[in-house]
Structures are given as structure tokens and as C-alpha cells.
Amino acid sequence: MRRKGRRRAVVAVARKLAVIMHRMWADNTEFRHGSTEGNA
């Protein structure tokens, strides 16, 4: 069960990153590395 939970977590993180990257590609936004003012 530990192995299955780890795989599920890896898939969840990969999916989250894929969704974010797809939205950035669709909106044509640039990646800004570093901290931004006003974000909590």
C-alpha cells in the first residue's frame, strides 16, 4: 500500500503541473521565477 500511495501522489503532482503548464501555454503567459510582492 505504501508504494501505491507514493505512485498516486506522484501522479497527482504531475497532473497539477500539467494543468498549470497547459494554462500558461493557452494564455501565453510567461513564467516569472522568484517571489512577487503582495503574495502571501
CHARMM-style PDB file with segment names, atoms N, HN, CA, C and O in Angstrom:
ATOM      1  N   MET     1       0.816  -1.206   0.000  1.00  0.00      PROA
ATOM      2  CA  MET     1       0.000   0.000   0.000  1.00  0.00      PROA
ATOM      3  C   MET     1       0.858   1.268   0.000  1.00  0.00      PROA
ATOM      4  O   MET     1       0.462   2.276  -0.586  1.00  0.00      PROA
ATOM      5  N   ARG     2       2.024   1.233   0.646  1.00  0.00      PROA
ATOM      6  HN  ARG     2       2.346   0.414   1.122  1.00  0.00      PROA
ATOM      7  CA  ARG     2       2.872   2.428   0.658  1.00  0.00      PROA
ATOM      8  C   ARG     2       3.288   2.795  -0.756  1.00  0.00      PROA
ATOM      9  O   ARG     2       3.303   3.971  -1.121  1.00  0.00      PROA
ATOM     10  N   ARG     3       3.629   1.782  -1.556  1.00  0.00      PROA
ATOM     11  HN  ARG     3       3.617   0.827  -1.260  1.00  0.00      PROA
ATOM     12  CA  ARG     3       4.063   2.027  -2.925  1.00  0.00      PROA
ATOM     13  C   ARG     3       2.923   2.621  -3.751  1.00  0.00      PROA
ATOM     14  O   ARG     3       3.138   3.539  -4.542  1.00  0.00      PROA
ATOM     15  N   LYS     4       1.729   2.102  -3.568  1.00  0.00      PROA
ATOM     16  HN  LYS     4       1.554   1.355  -2.925  1.00  0.00      PROA
ATOM     17  CA  LYS     4       0.586   2.611  -4.317  1.00  0.00      PROA
ATOM     18  C   LYS     4       0.286   4.064  -3.939  1.00  0.00      PROA
ATOM     19  O   LYS     4      -0.060   4.869  -4.803  1.00  0.00      PROA
ATOM     20  N   GLY     5       0.416   4.398  -2.667  1.00  0.00      PROA
ATOM     21  HN  GLY     5       0.698   3.744  -1.965  1.00  0.00      PROA
ATOM     22  CA  GLY     5       0.180   5.765  -2.229  1.00  0.00      PROA
ATOM     23  C   GLY     5       1.203   6.730  -2.810  1.00  0.00      PROA
ATOM     24  O   GLY     5       0.873   7.860  -3.169  1.00  0.00      PROA
ATOM     25  N   ARG     6       2.443   6.271  -2.899  1.00  0.00      PROA
ATOM     26  HN  ARG     6       2.711   5.353  -2.608  1.00  0.00      PROA
ATOM     27  CA  ARG     6       3.504   7.107  -3.467  1.00  0.00      PROA
ATOM     28  C   ARG     6       3.251   7.345  -4.945  1.00  0.00      PROA
ATOM     29  O   ARG     6       3.414   8.463  -5.432  1.00  0.00      PROA
ATOM     30  N   ARG     7       2.860   6.315  -5.653  1.00  0.00      PROA
ATOM     31  HN  ARG     7       2.728   5.406  -5.257  1.00  0.00      PROA
ATOM     32  CA  ARG     7       2.551   6.470  -7.091  1.00  0.00      PROA
ATOM     33  C   ARG     7       1.397   7.436  -7.291  1.00  0.00      PROA
ATOM     34  O   ARG     7       1.424   8.271  -8.195  1.00  0.00      PROA
ATOM     35  N   ARG     8       0.386   7.318  -6.447  1.00  0.00      PROA
ATOM     36  HN  ARG     8       0.363   6.639  -5.713  1.00  0.00      PROA
ATOM     37  CA  ARG     8      -0.774   8.206  -6.565  1.00  0.00      PROA
ATOM     38  C   ARG     8      -0.371   9.655  -6.325  1.00  0.00      PROA
ATOM     39  O   ARG     8      -0.864  10.560  -6.997  1.00  0.00      PROA
ATOM     40  N   ALA     9       0.523   9.872  -5.367  1.00  0.00      PROA
ATOM     41  HN  ALA     9       0.923   9.137  -4.821  1.00  0.00      PROA
ATOM     42  CA  ALA     9       0.988  11.226  -5.079  1.00  0.00      PROA
ATOM     43  C   ALA     9       1.798  11.779  -6.256  1.00  0.00      PROA
ATOM     44  O   ALA     9       1.652  12.947  -6.615  1.00  0.00      PROA
ATOM     45  N   VAL    10       2.638  10.952  -6.848  1.00  0.00      PROA
ATOM     46  HN  VAL    10       2.756  10.003  -6.556  1.00  0.00      PROA
ATOM     47  CA  VAL    10       3.444  11.388  -7.991  1.00  0.00      PROA
ATOM     48  C   VAL    10       2.538  11.753  -9.162  1.00  0.00      PROA
ATOM     49  O   VAL    10       2.766  12.758  -9.835  1.00  0.00      PROA
ATOM     50  N   VAL    11       1.524  10.951  -9.405  1.00  0.00      PROA
ATOM     51  HN  VAL    11       1.339  10.135  -8.858  1.00  0.00      PROA
ATOM     52  CA  VAL    11       0.580  11.237 -10.491  1.00  0.00      PROA
ATOM     53  C   VAL    11      -0.185  12.523 -10.213  1.00  0.00      PROA
ATOM     54  O   VAL    11      -0.435  13.307 -11.128  1.00  0.00      PROA
ATOM     55  N   ALA    12      -0.556  12.743  -8.963  1.00  0.00      PROA
ATOM     56  HN  ALA    12      -0.353  12.106  -8.220  1.00  0.00      PROA
ATOM     57  CA  ALA    12      -1.290  13.961  -8.607  1.00  0.00      PROA
ATOM     58  C   ALA    12      -0.441  15.208  -8.849  1.00  0.00      PROA
ATOM     59  O   ALA    12      -0.933  16.203  -9.380  1.00  0.00      PROA
ATOM     60  N   VAL    13       0.827  15.154  -8.464  1.00  0.00      PROA
ATOM     61  HN  VAL    13       1.227  14.345  -8.033  1.00  0.00      PROA
ATOM     62  CA  VAL    13       1.719  16.301  -8.669  1.00  0.00      PROA
ATOM     63  C   VAL    13       1.962  16.519 -10.157  1.00  0.00      PROA
ATOM     64  O   VAL    13       1.957  17.658 -10.624  1.00  0.00      PROA
ATOM     65  N   ALA    14       2.174  15.446 -10.900  1.00  0.00      PROA
ATOM     66  HN  ALA    14       2.179  14.521 -10.521  1.00  0.00      PROA
ATOM     67  CA  ALA    14       2.399  15.564 -12.345  1.00  0.00      PROA
ATOM     68  C   ALA    14       1.174  16.160 -13.034  1.00  0.00      PROA
ATOM     69  O   ALA    14       1.307  16.990 -13.933  1.00  0.00      PROA
ATOM     70  N   ARG    15      -0.003  15.742 -12.618  1.00  0.00      PROA
ATOM     71  HN  ARG    15      -0.111  15.067 -11.887  1.00  0.00      PROA
ATOM     72  CA  ARG    15      -1.236  16.275 -13.210  1.00  0.00      PROA
ATOM     73  C   ARG    15      -1.395  17.758 -12.905  1.00  0.00      PROA
ATOM     74  O   ARG    15      -1.778  18.543 -13.771  1.00  0.00      PROA
ATOM     75  N   LYS    16      -1.093  18.134 -11.656  1.00  0.00      PROA
ATOM     76  HN  LYS    16      -0.781  17.496 -10.953  1.00  0.00      PROA
ATOM     77  CA  LYS    16      -1.202  19.542 -11.263  1.00  0.00      PROA
ATOM     78  C   LYS    16      -0.256  20.403 -12.089  1.00  0.00      PROA
ATOM     79  O   LYS    16      -0.637  21.476 -12.557  1.00  0.00      PROA
ATOM     80  N   LEU    17       0.979  19.934 -12.269  1.00  0.00      PROA
ATOM     81  HN  LEU    17       1.289  19.063 -11.889  1.00  0.00      PROA
ATOM     82  CA  LEU    17       1.940  20.680 -13.082  1.00  0.00      PROA
ATOM     83  C   LEU    17       1.498  20.755 -14.537  1.00  0.00      PROA
ATOM     84  O   LEU    17       1.657  21.790 -15.186  1.00  0.00      PROA
ATOM     85  N   ALA    18       0.943  19.662 -15.049  1.00  0.00      PROA
ATOM     86  HN  ALA    18       0.814  18.822 -14.522  1.00  0.00      PROA
ATOM     87  CA  ALA    18       0.480  19.650 -16.435  1.00  0.00      PROA
ATOM     88  C   ALA    18      -0.650  20.651 -16.643  1.00  0.00      PROA
ATOM     89  O   ALA    18      -0.694  21.329 -17.670  1.00  0.00      PROA
ATOM     90  N   VAL    19      -1.562  20.751 -15.682  1.00  0.00      PROA
ATOM     91  HN  VAL    19      -1.527  20.200 -14.848  1.00  0.00      PROA
ATOM     92  CA  VAL    19      -2.673  21.693 -15.792  1.00  0.00      PROA
ATOM     93  C   VAL    19      -2.145  23.129 -15.783  1.00  0.00      PROA
ATOM     94  O   VAL    19      -2.570  23.959 -16.586  1.00  0.00      PROA
ATOM     95  N   ILE    20      -1.211  23.414 -14.862  1.00  0.00      PROA
ATOM     96  HN  ILE    20      -0.866  22.740 -14.209  1.00  0.00      PROA
ATOM     97  CA  ILE    20      -0.640  24.760 -14.788  1.00  0.00      PROA
ATOM     98  C   ILE    20       0.095  25.112 -16.069  1.00  0.00      PROA
ATOM     99  O   ILE    20      -0.069  26.210 -16.601  1.00  0.00      PROA
ATOM    100  N   MET    21       0.907  24.182 -16.570  1.00  0.00      PROA
ATOM    101  HN  MET    21       1.040  23.290 -16.138  1.00  0.00      PROA
ATOM    102  CA  MET    21       1.660  24.447 -17.797  1.00  0.00      PROA
ATOM    103  C   MET    21       0.733  24.625 -18.991  1.00  0.00      PROA
ATOM    104  O   MET    21       0.994  25.458 -19.859  1.00  0.00      PROA
ATOM    105  N   HSD    22      -0.342  23.854 -19.044  1.00  0.00      PROA
ATOM    106  HN  HSD    22      -0.554  23.177 -18.340  1.00  0.00      PROA
ATOM    107  CA  HSD    22      -1.290  23.980 -20.149  1.00  0.00      PROA
ATOM    108  C   HSD    22      -1.976  25.337 -20.119  1.00  0.00      PROA
ATOM    109  O   HSD    22      -2.161  25.957 -21.166  1.00  0.00      PROA
ATOM    110  N   ARG    23      -2.358  25.812 -18.931  1.00  0.00      PROA
ATOM    111  HN  ARG    23      -2.208  25.309 -18.080  1.00  0.00      PROA
ATOM    112  CA  ARG    23      -2.989  27.122 -18.818  1.00  0.00      PROA
ATOM    113  C   ARG    23      -2.028  28.233 -19.211  1.00  0.00      PROA
ATOM    114  O   ARG    23      -2.420  29.197 -19.869  1.00  0.00      PROA
ATOM    115  N   MET    24      -0.758  28.096 -18.806  1.00  0.00      PROA
ATOM    116  HN  MET    24      -0.439  27.313 -18.272  1.00  0.00      PROA
ATOM    117  CA  MET    24       0.243  29.100 -19.189  1.00  0.00      PROA
ATOM    118  C   MET    24       0.412  29.117 -20.704  1.00  0.00      PROA
ATOM    119  O   MET    24       0.531  30.188 -21.299  1.00  0.00      PROA
ATOM    120  N   TRP    25       0.424  27.952 -21.330  1.00  0.00      PROA
ATOM    121  HN  TRP    25       0.328  27.082 -20.847  1.00  0.00      PROA
ATOM    122  CA  TRP    25       0.576  27.856 -22.779  1.00  0.00      PROA
ATOM    123  C   TRP    25      -0.640  28.451 -23.481  1.00  0.00      PROA
ATOM    124  O   TRP    25      -0.496  29.172 -24.468  1.00  0.00      PROA
ATOM    125  N   ALA    26      -1.836  28.154 -22.978  1.00  0.00      PROA
ATOM    126  HN  ALA    26      -1.953  27.568 -22.176  1.00  0.00      PROA
ATOM    127  CA  ALA    26      -3.061  28.639 -23.609  1.00  0.00      PROA
ATOM    128  C   ALA    26      -3.205  30.155 -23.458  1.00  0.00      PROA
ATOM    129  O   ALA    26      -3.668  30.826 -24.380  1.00  0.00      PROA
ATOM    130  N   ASP    27      -2.812  30.699 -22.299  1.00  0.00      PROA
ATOM    131  HN  ASP    27      -2.436  30.154 -21.550  1.00  0.00      PROA
ATOM    132  CA  ASP    27      -2.929  32.137 -22.046  1.00  0.00      PROA
ATOM    133  C   ASP    27      -1.739  32.921 -22.576  1.00  0.00      PROA
ATOM    134  O   ASP    27      -1.761  34.152 -22.605  1.00  0.00      PROA
ATOM    135  N   ASN    28      -0.707  32.210 -22.995  1.00  0.00      PROA
ATOM    136  HN  ASN    28      -0.689  31.211 -22.972  1.00  0.00      PROA
ATOM    137  CA  ASN    28       0.533  32.814 -23.491  1.00  0.00      PROA
ATOM    138  C   ASN    28       1.187  33.689 -22.414  1.00  0.00      PROA
ATOM    139  O   ASN    28       1.689  34.777 -22.697  1.00  0.00      PROA
ATOM    140  N   THR    29       1.169  33.184 -21.169  1.00  0.00      PROA
ATOM    141  HN  THR    29       0.762  32.300 -20.939  1.00  0.00      PROA
ATOM    142  CA  THR    29       1.809  33.906 -20.071  1.00  0.00      PROA
ATOM    143  C   THR    29       3.237  33.404 -19.896  1.00  0.00      PROA
ATOM    144  O   THR    29       3.560  32.266 -20.238  1.00  0.00      PROA
ATOM    145  N   GLU    30       4.085  34.278 -19.353  1.00  0.00      PROA
ATOM    146  HN  GLU    30       3.822  35.202 -19.075  1.00  0.00      PROA
ATOM    147  CA  GLU    30       5.479  33.914 -19.128  1.00  0.00      PROA
ATOM    148  C   GLU    30       5.668  33.453 -17.694  1.00  0.00      PROA
ATOM    149  O   GLU    30       4.973  33.905 -16.784  1.00  0.00      PROA
ATOM    150  N   PHE    31       6.616  32.550 -17.506  1.00  0.00      PROA
ATOM    151  HN  PHE    31       7.180  32.182 -18.246  1.00  0.00      PROA
ATOM    152  CA  PHE    31       6.965  32.085 -16.167  1.00  0.00      PROA
ATOM    153  C   PHE    31       7.862  33.118 -15.502  1.00  0.00      PROA
ATOM    154  O   PHE    31       8.884  33.513 -16.062  1.00  0.00      PROA
ATOM    155  N   ARG    32       7.478  33.552 -14.307  1.00  0.00      PROA
ATOM    156  HN  ARG    32       6.647  33.231 -13.853  1.00  0.00      PROA
ATOM    157  CA  ARG    32       8.272  34.518 -13.544  1.00  0.00      PROA
ATOM    158  C   ARG    32       8.825  33.816 -12.314  1.00  0.00      PROA
ATOM    159  O   ARG    32       8.083  33.520 -11.377  1.00  0.00      PROA
ATOM    160  N   HSD    33      10.121  33.551 -12.315  1.00  0.00      PROA
ATOM    161  HN  HSD    33      10.723  33.791 -13.076  1.00  0.00      PROA
ATOM    162  CA  HSD    33      10.758  32.873 -11.205  1.00  0.00      PROA
ATOM    163  C   HSD    33      11.069  33.874 -10.093  1.00  0.00      PROA
ATOM    164  O   HSD    33      11.488  34.999 -10.365  1.00  0.00      PROA
ATOM    165  N   GLY    34      10.867  33.472  -8.868  1.00  0.00      PROA
ATOM    166  HN  GLY    34      10.526  32.558  -8.647  1.00  0.00      PROA
ATOM    167  CA  GLY    34      11.182  34.331  -7.743  1.00  0.00      PROA
ATOM    168  C   GLY    34       9.925  34.799  -7.028  1.00  0.00      PROA
ATOM    169  O   GLY    34       8.805  34.576  -7.486  1.00  0.00      PROA
ATOM    170  N   SER    35      10.139  35.445  -5.906  1.00  0.00      PROA
ATOM    171  HN  SER    35      11.049  35.626  -5.534  1.00  0.00      PROA
ATOM    172  CA  SER    35       8.999  35.917  -5.121  1.00  0.00      PROA
ATOM    173  C   SER    35       8.434  37.186  -5.754  1.00  0.00      PROA
ATOM    174  O   SER    35       9.150  37.995  -6.344  1.00  0.00      PROA
ATOM    175  N   THR    36       7.129  37.319  -5.604  1.00  0.00      PROA
ATOM    176  HN  THR    36       6.548  36.662  -5.125  1.00  0.00      PROA
ATOM    177  CA  THR    36       6.443  38.513  -6.108  1.00  0.00      PROA
ATOM    178  C   THR    36       5.920  39.306  -4.927  1.00  0.00      PROA
ATOM    179  O   THR    36       5.574  38.733  -3.894  1.00  0.00      PROA
ATOM    180  N   GLU    37       5.862  40.591  -5.070  1.00  0.00      PROA
ATOM    181  HN  GLU    37       6.143  41.056  -5.910  1.00  0.00      PROA
ATOM    182  CA  GLU    37       5.360  41.455  -3.999  1.00  0.00      PROA
ATOM    183  C   GLU    37       3.855  41.261  -3.831  1.00  0.00      PROA
ATOM    184  O   GLU    37       3.111  41.195  -4.809  1.00  0.00      PROA
ATOM    185  N   GLY    38       3.422  41.171  -2.580  1.00  0.00      PROA
ATOM    186  HN  GLY    38       4.026  41.225  -1.785  1.00  0.00      PROA
ATOM    187  CA  GLY    38       1.993  41.107  -2.292  1.00  0.00      PROA
ATOM    188  C   GLY    38       1.431  39.702  -2.201  1.00  0.00      PROA
ATOM    189  O   GLY    38       0.280  39.540  -1.797  1.00  0.00      PROA
ATOM    190  N   ASN    39       2.188  38.688  -2.555  1.00  0.00      PROA
ATOM    191  HN  ASN    39       3.124  38.820  -2.883  1.00  0.00      PROA
ATOM    192  CA  ASN    39       1.679  37.316  -2.427  1.00  0.00      PROA
ATOM    193  C   ASN    39       1.921  36.808  -1.020  1.00  0.00      PROA
ATOM    194  O   ASN    39       2.984  37.020  -0.437  1.00  0.00      PROA
ATOM    195  N   ALA    40       0.924  36.140  -0.491  1.00  0.00      PROA
ATOM    196  HN  ALA    40       0.060  35.968  -0.964  1.00  0.00      PROA
ATOM    197  CA  ALA    40       1.054  35.592   0.872  1.00  0.00      PROA
ATOM    198  C   ALA    40       1.453  34.136   0.819  1.00  0.00      PROA
ATOM    199  OT1 ALA    40       1.612  33.501   1.861  1.00  0.00      PROA
TER     200      ALA     40
END
